[in-house]
Amino acid sequence: MPKDHARKSALAAIKSTYKLTHTDAIALLDHPDKGERILLRDIFEGNEDITTYKAAVDLLAQRRSAADSADTDEHDEHLADFDFGCEACGYVVEGFHCCDCDADHEYACAC
C-alpha cells in the first residue's frame, strides 16, 4: 500500500510541476533510463513549448543526434589504422600523435 501511495504522489507532483497529462506523467515516471529521465525533466523545465512526453523524447533524440554529428571528426575514419591494445580499458598501447597540441602521447594500459 505505501508503494502505491508514493507512486500516486510522484505522479501528482509530475503532473502539477510539468503540466502533463496523466498518461505522459506515467510515461515519464516509468522511463527505463534514470539518466534520460533526468534529462527529460530538464527539457520540460527549460522548454515551455514541450508539453508531451513524446515531444520531450523526440527533442532529446534530436539533441543527441546533433551532439553525435558535432563530435564526428575527420580523423575518426582513420582510427581503424591504430592498434588500441588493451580491449578491457581501451588505452592505446603504442601511443598516438595529437593533432591538437602537435605532440606524441603514449599511454600504458590501466588494467
Order of alpha helices (4+ residues) and beta strands (2+ residues): alpha-alpha-alpha-alpha-beta-beta
